[in-house]
């Protein structure tokens, strides 16, 4: 079955890919901005326009999830490297 095409010629899968990519870019940009504020002034130093934004809970949760994913990936990688070093000896 062929995916339905929108009037602009994009398929639904193409639009979903664009939306997902946009969401990832927004979360990454937010994470970088918050990292700067948090390093300088702490969490309390985040501007009101950021913390009062309607999308703040969603984007902040996405940033937290991304940090947890990176930490889990780093832990897995260091465990794997330790196992490889043990095998090599």
Number of C-alpha atoms within 10 A of each C-alpha: 3 5 9 11 13 10 7 6 9 12 15 13 12 12 13 11 12 12 12 12 12 12 14 16 12 15 21 16 13 18 19 13 12 20 14 13 16 14 10 11 10 12 12 10 12 17 11 9 9 13 13 10 10 10 10 14 12 11 19 17 12 19 21 14 13 16 13 12 12 12 12 12 12 12 12 12 12 12 12 12 12 12 11 11 10 9 8 7 5
